[in-house]
Amino acid sequence: MKPSNLFFLIGMMGSGKTTVGRALATRLGLEFVDADEQVVSRSGVPIATIFDIEGEAGFRRRERLVLEELARRERTVVATGGGAVLDPGNRQLIREAGTVIYLRVSLDHLCRRTARDTSRPLLAKARDRRATLESLLCARDPLYREAAHFVVEGGAGSAADLGERLAAMLATPAQPLEQRA
């Protein structure tokens, strides 16, 4: 792992990457950037519209360009999109550029967090959201683990508490986070 003041939070949609990322950035005195928000800002349309017009492949190309730019930053906490790890190049890019933290949460937690969310294209048209989330989690968990320097169990306690816990652990490298399995 490259010593860095650039941190990437990865994990499923609804895992808390944005909320925990903001808390971690505040605690560490760093800038916070949400990669999905950057894609939306640059395209001028919601992610769902990009999916409708360009498909998932078009969105993933835009996401890759944003991650390439963010990987050159310093003093930043980046919340990635849940599917950013699908591209092997993205996994390598973020792993080499900074410290990657996988916020792992249970399927039940993901279901609760996304139950009323209509903005996520992969869930918006799903007949069975739980089955869709379970399938995505099964497919992506190994990719998150491959990209991550650390795996942290999320979902319990507040985002602020987890951000504080992460900040304390990152400040004391002699006491590593729960290393990936």
C-alpha positions in Angstrom: 0.0 0.0 0.0 1.3 3.4 -1.0 1.4 5.9 2.0 -1.1 8.5 1.0 -3.4 11.2 2.0 -5.7 10.1 -0.8 -8.4 7.7 0.3 -11.0 5.8 -1.7 -14.2 4.4 -0.2 -15.7 1.5 -2.1 -18.7 -0.7 -1.5 -22.2 -1.4 -2.5 -24.9 1.3 -3.1 -26.3 2.1 0.2 -23.2 1.1 2.2 -22.6 4.7 3.4 -19.6 5.7 1.3 -20.7 9.3 0.8 -21.9 9.9 4.4 -18.9 8.1 6.0 -16.6 9.8 3.4 -17.8 13.2 4.4 -17.3 12.4 8.1 -13.8 10.9 7.5 -12.7 13.9 5.4 -13.9 16.3 8.1 -12.1 14.4 10.8 -8.9 14.3 8.8 -9.1 17.9 7.5 -9.3 16.7 3.9 -11.4 17.5 0.9 -14.3 15.2 0.1 -15.4 14.3 -3.4 -18.2 12.0 -4.5 -17.2 10.4 -7.9 -20.9 9.9 -8.9 -21.6 13.6 -8.2 -18.7 14.5 -10.4 -20.1 12.4 -13.3 -23.5 14.2 -12.8 -21.9 17.6 -12.6 -19.8 17.1 -15.8 -22.6 15.6 -17.8 -25.4 17.9 -16.6 -27.8 15.1 -16.2 -28.7 12.5 -13.6 -27.0 9.1 -13.6 -30.3 7.5 -14.6 -30.4 9.6 -17.7 -26.9 8.6 -18.7 -28.0 4.9 -18.2 -31.1 5.5 -20.4 -29.2 7.2 -23.2 -25.7 5.6 -23.1 -26.4 2.4 -21.1 -24.2 1.2 -18.3 -21.2 1.1 -20.6 -21.5 4.8 -21.3 -21.8 5.6 -17.6 -18.8 3.4 -16.8 -16.6 5.3 -19.4 -17.5 8.6 -17.8 -16.9 7.2 -14.3 -13.4 6.0 -15.4 -12.4 9.5 -16.6 -13.5 11.0 -13.3 -11.5 8.4 -11.3 -8.4 8.9 -13.4 -8.6 12.6 -12.5 -9.3 12.0 -8.9 -6.4 9.6 -8.6 -4.0 12.4 -9.2 -5.3 14.4 -6.2 -3.9 14.7 -2.7 -5.5 15.4 0.6 -8.9 14.0 -0.6 -11.4 11.4 0.5 -13.2 10.0 -2.6 -16.5 8.0 -2.4 -16.7 5.9 -5.5 -19.8 4.6 -7.2 -20.8 1.1 -6.2 -19.8 -0.4 -9.6 -16.5 1.4 -10.1 -14.7 -1.9 -9.2 -16.2 -3.7 -12.2 -13.4 -2.3 -14.3 -10.1 -4.1 -13.6 -8.3 -0.8 -14.6 -10.3 1.1 -12.0 -9.4 -1.4 -9.3 -5.7 -1.1 -10.1 -5.8 2.7 -10.5 -7.3 3.4 -7.1 -5.3 0.8 -5.3 -2.0 2.3 -6.7 -3.1 5.9 -6.2 -4.2 5.8 -2.5 -5.6 3.8 0.3 -8.7 1.9 -0.5 -11.3 1.1 2.2 -14.1 -1.3 1.5 -17.2 -0.4 3.6 -18.9 -3.8 3.8 -22.5 -4.0 5.0 -25.0 -6.8 5.3 -27.6 -7.5 2.7 -30.3 -6.5 5.2 -28.7 -3.2 5.8 -28.5 -2.5 2.0 -32.1 -3.4 1.6 -33.2 -1.0 4.4 -30.9 1.8 3.1 -32.2 1.6 -0.5 -35.8 0.6 0.1 -37.3 4.0 -1.0 -34.5 5.1 -3.3 -35.6 5.7 -6.9 -32.4 7.3 -8.2 -30.4 4.1 -8.6 -30.7 2.7 -12.1 -29.8 -0.9 -11.3 -32.6 -0.9 -8.7 -35.2 1.4 -10.2 -36.7 -1.3 -12.5 -36.0 -4.3 -10.4 -39.0 -6.5 -9.6 -37.2 -7.9 -6.5 -34.8 -5.4 -5.0 -33.5 -7.8 -2.4 -32.6 -10.4 -5.1 -31.0 -7.7 -7.2 -28.9 -6.4 -4.3 -28.0 -10.0 -3.3 -26.8 -10.8 -6.8 -24.8 -7.5 -7.1 -23.3 -8.1 -3.7 -22.3 -11.7 -4.5 -20.7 -10.6 -7.8 -19.0 -7.5 -6.4 -17.7 -8.5 -3.0 -14.7 -10.4 -4.4 -13.9 -7.3 -6.5 -14.2 -5.0 -3.6 -11.9 -7.2 -1.6 -9.4 -7.4 -4.5 -9.2 -3.6 -4.7 -9.2 -2.9 -0.9 -6.3 -2.4 1.4 -8.8 -2.7 4.3 -12.2 -4.1 4.8 -14.4 -2.4 7.4 -17.7 -3.6 8.6 -20.2 -0.7 8.3 -23.9 -0.3 9.1 -23.7 -0.3 12.9 -23.6 3.0 14.6 -23.6 6.4 13.0 -21.5 7.6 10.0 -19.8 10.1 12.2 -18.8 7.3 14.6 -17.4 5.2 11.8 -15.6 8.2 10.3 -14.0 8.9 13.6 -13.0 5.3 14.1 -11.5 5.2 10.6 -9.6 8.5 11.1 -8.2 7.2 14.4 -7.1 3.9 12.7 -5.6 5.6 9.7 -3.7 7.9 12.0 -2.0 5.0 13.7 -0.7 2.6 11.0 0.7 0.3 13.7 -2.9 -0.7 14.4 -4.3 -1.6 11.0 -7.9 -1.8 10.2 -9.5 -5.2 9.7 -7.3 -6.3 6.9 -9.0 -8.0 3.9 -9.5 -11.7 4.3 
